Amino acid sequence: MTVKLNKQAFQHAKSLIQKSQTALDERDDWSEHAPTADEENSYLDKHGWNDYAQWYLGIDTDMDEKTKGHYKFPYGDFCRVHRCGVISAESRAAQQDYDDITKAVVELHKLLDGEHA
């Protein structure tokens, strides 16, 4: 499995943070705030794969682009960047040694924390 940074999603997340389209929630909130499979399917039906991809900081290059398995490290709820999603992605990317993704989510985390500092 080869997972790399989804640069378009990273830029999308930074843009949303600049527009204050964020949820400054707590670390452990992601299990409640992450999109469900039904919410993902609904978003896909309405917006397609290109828009769906913007909400995932990692892409698995071994998987077909038109499968959910291609997209890793979600950071938001299809409306806002969630601080808890960024923290979750940061932790998981570091554990799995995805250095480019880790670096990106550290930057997002700093931007979010700077927003409400």
C-alpha positions as CSV (number, residue, x, y, z in Angstrom):
1,M,0.0,0.0,0.0
2,T,1.4,3.4,-1.0
3,V,-0.3,6.3,0.6
4,K,0.7,9.9,-0.2
5,L,-0.4,13.4,0.5
6,N,-3.5,14.6,-1.4
7,K,-2.2,18.1,-2.1
8,Q,-5.6,19.3,-3.4
9,A,-7.2,18.2,-0.1
10,F,-4.5,19.9,1.9
11,Q,-5.0,23.2,0.0
12,H,-8.8,22.8,0.4
13,A,-8.4,22.4,4.2
14,K,-6.1,25.4,4.4
15,S,-8.7,27.5,2.4
16,L,-11.5,26.4,4.7
17,I,-9.5,27.3,7.8
18,Q,-8.7,30.8,6.3
19,K,-12.5,31.2,5.9
20,S,-13.1,30.0,9.5
21,Q,-15.2,27.1,8.2
22,T,-14.0,25.1,11.2
23,A,-15.2,23.2,14.2
24,L,-12.7,23.7,17.1
25,D,-13.7,20.6,18.9
26,E,-11.8,18.4,21.3
27,R,-9.4,15.5,20.4
28,D,-11.8,12.7,21.3
29,D,-14.8,14.1,19.4
30,W,-13.8,12.6,16.1
31,S,-15.6,9.3,16.6
32,E,-18.8,11.3,16.9
33,H,-18.1,14.0,14.3
34,A,-16.6,11.8,11.5
35,P,-18.9,11.3,8.5
36,T,-20.7,8.0,8.6
37,A,-20.7,5.6,5.6
38,D,-24.2,6.8,4.8
39,E,-23.1,10.4,4.9
40,E,-20.1,9.6,2.7
41,N,-22.4,7.8,0.2
42,S,-24.9,10.7,0.1
43,Y,-22.1,13.2,-0.4
44,L,-20.7,11.1,-3.2
45,D,-24.1,10.8,-4.9
46,K,-24.5,14.6,-4.8
47,H,-21.0,15.8,-5.5
48,G,-19.0,13.1,-7.2
49,W,-15.5,11.7,-6.6
50,N,-13.5,14.9,-7.3
51,D,-15.3,16.8,-4.5
52,Y,-15.2,13.8,-2.2
53,A,-11.4,13.6,-2.6
54,Q,-11.0,17.1,-1.3
55,W,-11.9,15.9,2.2
56,Y,-9.2,13.2,2.5
57,L,-5.6,14.1,3.1
58,G,-4.2,10.8,1.9
59,I,-4.6,8.8,-1.2
60,D,-3.7,5.1,-1.6
61,T,-2.2,4.9,-5.1
62,D,-2.7,1.1,-5.1
63,M,-6.5,1.5,-5.0
64,D,-8.8,2.6,-7.8
65,E,-9.7,6.4,-7.6
66,K,-13.4,5.6,-7.7
67,T,-13.4,3.6,-4.5
68,K,-13.6,4.8,-0.9
69,G,-10.5,2.7,-0.2
70,H,-8.4,5.1,-2.3
71,Y,-9.1,7.9,0.2
72,K,-7.5,8.1,3.7
73,F,-7.2,10.5,6.6
74,P,-10.5,12.4,6.6
75,Y,-10.4,15.8,8.3
76,G,-13.9,17.2,8.1
77,D,-17.6,16.6,7.8
78,F,-18.0,17.8,4.2
79,C,-18.7,21.3,5.4
80,R,-16.0,22.2,7.9
81,V,-12.5,21.3,9.0
82,H,-12.8,19.5,12.4
83,R,-9.9,20.0,14.8
84,C,-10.5,16.5,16.2
85,G,-10.3,15.1,12.6
86,V,-7.0,16.9,12.0
87,I,-5.6,15.6,15.4
88,S,-6.8,12.1,14.5
89,A,-5.1,12.2,11.1
90,E,-2.0,13.6,12.7
91,S,-1.7,10.8,15.1
92,R,-2.5,8.0,12.6
93,A,-0.1,9.4,9.9
94,A,2.7,9.6,12.4
95,Q,2.1,6.1,13.6
96,Q,2.2,4.8,10.0
97,D,5.3,6.9,9.1
98,Y,3.5,8.9,6.4
99,D,5.9,11.8,6.7
100,D,4.3,14.1,4.1
101,I,0.9,13.6,5.5
102,T,2.1,14.1,9.1
103,K,3.9,17.4,8.1
104,A,0.7,18.6,6.4
105,V,-1.6,17.8,9.3
106,V,0.8,19.4,11.8
107,E,0.5,22.6,9.7
108,L,-3.3,22.4,9.7
109,H,-3.3,21.8,13.5
110,K,-1.1,24.9,14.0
111,L,-3.4,26.9,11.8
112,L,-6.5,25.8,13.7
113,D,-4.9,26.4,17.1
114,G,-3.7,29.8,15.9
115,E,-7.3,30.6,14.9
116,H,-8.7,30.4,18.4
117,A,-5.5,31.3,20.4
